[in-house]
Amino acid sequence: METKQKGPSGRPRGFDADEALERAMLVFWEHGYEGASLARLTSAMGISTTSMYAAFGNKEELFRRALERYTEGPSAYLVRALEEPTALGVATAILAGTIRTTTIPSHPQGCMGVQGALAAGDSGREVRDLLVVWRNNGYVCVRERFQRAVDDGDLPAETDPGLLARYVTTLAHGIAVHAASGVCSDELQAMTDAALRTWPPS
């Protein structure tokens, strides 16, 4: 990414926009939308409020950009999981990816997409709605993958792909919430293993 782009004044930015966005993502991930004050964001990004607005627009737009970065980075395990050859492999990979991402020591605990706006008030309504769409998009991708598994005979014909996808995504969201509360990865993995023992036979 170009690190010295021209802002409204025509002067080059003296900061790495990609690195600044990475730092903003981490702040939103740790503190949520409303908990991430402009002072906290700009301090972490190493830029002034004026530079932040010039480079990224307002706080909501910065959050959107940060969520895109999160989706393509830490949360990219979902796309890879959908490529597993079996539905059980998909579910296993999704939950393993959730545990890995939400408990990694070098990053905030939990999931940016789950906790980002859970406690947001009226000022965070659009961000809360954005995250509802974000989570639903993940659910739809899993549901479509499980429908394909039913069509291919990998799952029993009577399987409800939507219900099974809701089961897996709800487990993933629950893992994220418990990870943010400090539950360790070993305990989360044991819970996941127990949950998958009820998987429909092929």
C-alpha positions in Angstrom: 0.0 0.0 0.0 1.2 3.5 -0.8 2.4 5.0 2.5 2.5 8.7 1.4 -0.8 9.5 -0.2 -2.1 13.0 -0.8 -4.7 14.3 1.6 -7.1 17.2 1.0 -4.3 19.8 1.4 -2.2 18.2 -1.3 0.6 17.4 1.2 1.9 13.9 1.6 1.0 11.9 4.7 3.9 11.3 6.9 2.7 7.9 8.2 2.1 4.4 7.1 -1.7 4.2 6.5 -1.6 0.4 6.5 0.2 0.2 9.8 -2.1 2.8 11.3 -5.2 0.8 10.2 -3.7 -2.4 11.8 -3.3 -0.5 15.0 -6.8 0.9 14.8 -8.1 -2.7 14.3 -6.4 -3.8 17.4 -7.9 -1.0 19.4 -11.5 -1.7 18.2 -10.9 -5.4 18.7 -9.9 -4.9 22.4 -12.3 -2.0 23.3 -15.2 -2.3 21.0 -16.6 0.6 18.9 -17.7 2.9 21.7 -14.8 2.0 24.0 -12.4 3.0 21.3 -12.3 6.8 21.9 -10.7 9.0 19.3 -7.9 9.8 21.7 -7.2 6.1 22.2 -7.3 5.4 18.5 -5.1 8.3 17.4 -2.6 7.6 20.1 -2.3 4.0 19.0 -2.2 4.9 15.4 0.5 7.6 16.1 -1.4 10.3 14.2 -3.4 13.4 14.9 -7.2 13.5 14.8 -7.0 15.7 11.7 -4.8 13.1 9.9 -7.2 10.3 10.9 -10.1 12.1 9.4 -8.2 13.0 6.3 -7.0 9.4 5.7 -9.9 7.3 6.9 -13.0 9.6 7.2 -14.9 9.5 10.4 -14.7 7.0 13.2 -17.5 4.8 11.8 -15.7 4.6 8.4 -12.4 3.7 10.2 -14.3 0.9 12.0 -15.6 -0.4 8.7 -12.1 -0.4 7.3 -10.8 -2.1 10.4 -13.5 -4.8 10.2 -12.5 -5.5 6.6 -9.0 -5.9 7.7 -10.0 -8.2 10.5 -12.1 -10.3 8.0 -9.2 -10.6 5.6 -6.7 -11.3 8.3 -7.4 -12.8 11.7 -10.9 -14.0 10.6 -9.8 -15.4 7.3 -9.9 -18.9 8.7 -13.6 -19.0 7.9 -13.0 -18.9 4.1 -10.3 -21.6 4.4 -12.6 -23.8 6.6 -15.3 -23.8 4.0 -12.9 -25.5 1.6 -12.6 -28.6 3.8 -13.9 -31.7 1.9 -16.5 -32.7 4.5 -19.1 -30.8 6.6 -17.6 -32.2 9.8 -14.2 -30.9 8.6 -15.7 -27.5 7.9 -17.2 -27.3 11.4 -14.0 -28.5 13.1 -11.9 -26.0 11.2 -14.3 -23.1 12.0 -14.3 -23.8 15.7 -10.5 -24.5 15.8 -9.9 -21.2 13.9 -12.2 -19.4 16.3 -10.3 -20.8 19.3 -7.0 -20.0 17.8 -7.9 -16.4 16.8 -9.7 -15.5 20.0 -7.1 -16.7 22.4 -3.8 -15.9 20.7 -1.6 -14.1 23.4 -0.3 -11.4 21.1 -3.8 -10.1 20.2 -6.9 -9.0 22.1 -9.0 -11.8 23.4 -12.4 -12.6 21.9 -13.7 -11.6 18.4 -13.9 -8.1 17.0 -17.1 -9.1 15.1 -18.9 -10.5 18.1 -18.0 -8.0 20.8 -17.4 -4.9 18.7 -20.8 -3.3 19.3 -22.7 -5.5 21.8 -23.0 -2.7 24.3 -23.3 0.2 21.8 -25.9 2.9 22.4 -27.7 5.0 19.9 -24.4 6.5 18.6 -23.2 3.1 17.7 -26.4 1.8 16.1 -25.0 1.8 12.5 -21.9 -0.1 13.6 -24.1 -2.6 15.5 -26.2 -3.1 12.4 -23.0 -3.5 10.4 -21.8 -6.3 12.7 -25.2 -8.0 12.6 -24.8 -8.2 8.8 -21.2 -9.3 9.2 -22.1 -12.2 11.4 -25.1 -13.1 9.3 -22.9 -13.2 6.2 -20.7 -15.8 7.9 -23.8 -17.9 8.8 -25.1 -17.8 5.2 -21.7 -19.0 3.9 -21.8 -21.9 6.3 -25.4 -22.7 5.6 -24.7 -22.8 1.8 -21.7 -25.1 2.4 -23.8 -27.5 4.5 -26.5 -27.5 1.9 -23.9 -28.6 -0.6 -22.9 -31.3 1.8 -26.5 -32.5 1.9 -26.7 -32.5 -1.9 -23.5 -34.4 -2.1 -24.6 -37.1 0.4 -21.9 -36.0 2.9 -24.8 -35.1 5.4 -28.0 -37.1 5.8 -30.8 -36.0 3.4 -33.0 -35.0 6.4 -30.4 -32.6 7.8 -31.5 -29.0 8.1 -28.5 -27.0 6.8 -29.7 -23.8 8.3 -30.1 -25.3 11.7 -26.8 -27.0 11.6 -25.1 -23.8 10.4 -26.8 -21.9 13.3 -25.5 -24.5 15.7 -21.9 -24.1 14.5 -21.9 -20.3 14.3 -23.5 -20.0 17.7 -20.8 -22.2 19.2 -18.2 -20.1 17.5 -19.7 -16.9 18.9 -19.9 -18.5 22.4 -16.3 -19.4 22.2 -15.4 -15.8 21.4 -17.4 -14.5 24.4 -15.8 -17.0 26.8 -12.3 -16.4 25.3 -12.8 -12.6 26.0 -13.7 -13.6 29.6 -10.3 -15.4 30.0 -11.4 -19.1 29.4 -8.3 -20.9 28.1 -7.9 -22.6 24.8 -7.7 -26.1 26.2 -11.1 -25.7 27.9 -12.6 -24.2 24.8 -11.2 -27.1 22.7 -12.7 -29.7 25.2 -16.1 -28.0 24.9 -15.8 -28.0 21.1 -14.9 -31.7 21.0 -17.9 -32.5 23.2 -20.2 -30.5 20.9 -19.0 -32.2 17.7 -19.6 -35.7 19.1 -23.3 -35.2 18.3 -22.5 -34.5 14.6 -24.9 -36.1 12.2 -23.5 -39.4 10.8 -22.7 -39.4 7.1 
